[in-house]
Amino acid sequence: MDKKVRIGVIGCGGIANGKHMPAEKRNPAAEMVAFCDIIEERALKAREDFGTPECAVYTDYKQLLKDKSIDAVLVLTPNNEHCRITVDALNAGKHVLCEKPMAMNYAEAKKMLDARDKSGKILTIGYQNRFRPDSLYLKKLADDGMFGDVYYAEAIAIRRRAVPTWGVFIDKEKQGGGPLIDIGTHALDLTLFMMNNYEPAYCVGKTFHKLNNQRETGNAWGDWDVEKFTAEDSAFGFVVMKNGAVIYLKSSWALNMADPKEAITTICGDKAGADMLDGLRINTVMAGKQVMIKPDLNAGSVAFFEGAASGEPADLEAATFTNAILKGAKLYVTADQAAVVTHILEGIYKSEETGKPYYFD
């Protein structure tokens, strides 16, 4: 491929090193040409690992945006910076892939949508779980109408004791919340996507701070700092859609549950249902008998994601972004969909604050 998308990376922390920069390094249609982080050493390390000596390094993202040769940016910062940096990038004429969640609240998400529309540039959000083999296959079945009218769903993101103790994950002010906005957002995104339903009517929610002050926690990444753990440790929501369908959202970083599951969905329709509780399982009736089908996800391909370096979710995500820029290909994650996810998460938090249902209209 002759033409490559020239990418600037804003935020060179964990998600950049763990997902985006390796994927873009493998992406034949991408070239990372600039790295920015408020901690210069991280940007320099990113250039060393994923760039070339000619790549620019910045500590101020606004300086990066002044480079007219940069086509697109990856916004990989804490959640409270997503809106500001994305809007500035779009206004500077850059395409944007912003990490999840889209924003801290719906007002910020709306600003991002407005900037996208005004600039005419591409905006997508990093919901890579849509690109897993089980998710891709389930979506195809859903779009083919196998499940009929989906009226009940569960969005599940439960960890037993796996609180992220690095960065600012447990800081409510910088992240906007805890597991609900961090991992619950993935489960909710998957669920809405499979239902193809983005019209919530109202929700009720409850958050808990039950384990924040515990010590000798048995946490997967070591004990957390109780003084810094200001976000909730668990959050639950019940969402009613305008068509009457309901979603039960369960999220926790630390719940005393023996069989945790993360970033999965269960959907139930009037024709069939499916869950990801033990791999992907399709639940239906055939010839008058209850049947469970477990598809072989090792067969087949993901050829429709042209140019992907591999079948890994991060590579598919990267390829859809560059294909949209270079070829006008359709995005697999739209910012409009992600804005609804953000709005529902905000509604659950608002319901907790008020003790009342949150209405979306």
C-alpha positions, -999 to +999 in steps of 0.1 A: +000+000+000+015+033-011-006+058+009-003+056+047-022+074+074+002+096+093-008+092+130+000+112+161-004+094+194-016+115+223-011+096+256+016+070+258+005+051+289-008+016+295-036+013+268-013+029+242+015+004+249-008-026+254-031-022+225-029+008+201+008+013+193+015-024+187-015-026+165-006+005+145+030-007+142+016-039+125-009-019+104+004-017+068-018+014+062-005+034+092+027+053+101+031+067+136+050+100+132+045+118+165+042+109+202+029+131+230+027+126+267+028+150+297+056+128+309+083+132+283+101+100+291+070+080+281+068+097+248+105+091+242+101+055+251+071+052+227+092+067+199+120+042+206+097+012+207+072+020+179+086+049+159+117+061+142+144+086+153+127+111+130+094+110+148+085+141+168+080+140+206+058+165+224+046+171+260+018+195+247-008+180+224-016+214+209+019+215+195+013+181+179-019+193+163-001+221+146+017+196+124-003+197+091+013+165+079-005+145+106-037+129+092-051+114+124-046+111+161-052+085+188-065+100+220-054+076+247-055+098+278-075+096+311-112+100+305-114+136+317-093+147+287-111+128+260-135+155+250-112+185+251-084+168+231-108+152+206-126+184+199-093+203+195-080+175+171-112+175+150-111+213+148-075+211+137-085+189+108-074+155+122-094+122+121-097+108+156-098+074+173-106+080+210-103+054+236-134+043+255-154+056+272-162+083+247-165+110+274-173+116+310-209+125+303-233+130+274-228+168+272-191+161+265-200+134+240-224+158+222-195+184+219-174+157+202-202+148+178-208+185+169-170+189+163-170+159+141-200+171+121-185+206+117-151+193+107-163+165+084-136+143+099-139+107+111-144+100+148-145+065+162-142+050+197-121+022+210-146-006+217-123-034+206-145-062+221-168-059+191-140-073+170-136-106+190-145-137+170-175-145+193-188-109+190-184-109+152-203-141+149-230-132+173-236-099+155-240-117+122-266-140+137-284-110+152-284-091+120-297-121+102-327-121+125-320-154+143-331-141+177-362-122+166-374-095+189-347-091+216-365-079+247-341-089+275-304-086+278-276-087+304-244-067+301-218-083+324-184-070+335-176-086+368-142-091+384-137-109+417-106-089+429-090-072+400-089-034+407-065-016+384-041+001+409-020+020+383-025+053+366-057+071+376-083+043+373-095+046+408-097+084+408-133+094+403-125+130+393-102+120+365-121+089+353-157+099+359-163+067+379-150+032+385-158-002+370-191+011+354-173+036+332-142+014+328-153-021+320-191-019+322-189+004+292-176-025+271-204-049+282-230-022+276-216-014+241-216-051+231-252-055+243-266-024+226-248-034+194-262-069+194-297-056+201-293-028+175-312-006+199-299+028+208-331+044+222-332+043+260-363+056+278-351+055+315-328+037+339-323+031+376-289+025+391-270+018+423-233+020+430-214+006+460-182+016+479-181-016+500-145-027+495-127+006+489-113+008+525-103-028+528-066-038+532-050-072+526-074-074+497-061-104+476-062-080+446-047-094+414-025-063+411-017-058+447-035-038+474-050-005+463-043+028+480-075+034+501-069+071+502-069+073+464-098+049+457-126+074+453-145+057+425-171+030+432-161-006+434-194-019+420-223-005+400-255-020+387-282-006+364-315-015+349-323+001+316-357+003+299-356+010+262-383+029+243-395-003+226-400-019+260-368-041+260-347-042+292-310-045+300-295-055+333-260-041+336-236-055+362-201-042+367-175-045+394-138-045+399-141-064+432-171-085+440-171-116+462-183-138+433-167-172+425-173-171+387-165-136+373-171-127+337-160-096+319-171-078+287-198-102+277-235-101+269-266-122+271-295-116+247-329-132+247-354-128+219-387-144+210-370-168+185-337-177+202-311-164+226-274-164+231-249-159+259-211-157+264-211-174+298-191-205+286-179-194+252-206-184+227-237-204+231-269-202+210-301-213+229-330-222+207-357-249+200-354-274+171-380-300+163-397-293+196-366-298+217-344-273+236-310-271+219-278-254+227-253-247+199-217-239+204-202-226+171-167-234+161-151-200+161-117-213+149-129-218+114-136-191+088-120-157+086-125-119+090-117-110+055-142-082+054-117-061+076-095-054+047-058-048+055-058-061+090-024-074+101-041-102+119-074-114+133-067-098+167-093-073+179-068-045+181-056-051+146-091-052+132-099-019+151-068-002+136-076-014+101-112-001+102-100+033+112-074+036+084-097+020+059-123+047+067-098+074+062-081+061+030-111+044+013-142+058+028-150+024+043-178+021+069-168+024+105-176-006+127-179+016+158-197+049+153-194+078+177-232+082+177-235+047+191-208+054+217-225+086+228-256+066+237-234+043+258-220+073+276-255+087+281-267+055+298-237+052+320-243+088+331-280+080+337-270+052+361-247+074+380-274+102+381-300+077+394-276+067+422-271+104+431-309+113+431-323+080+443-348+082+414-351+069+378-332+089+352-352+097+321-334+103+288-360+126+272 
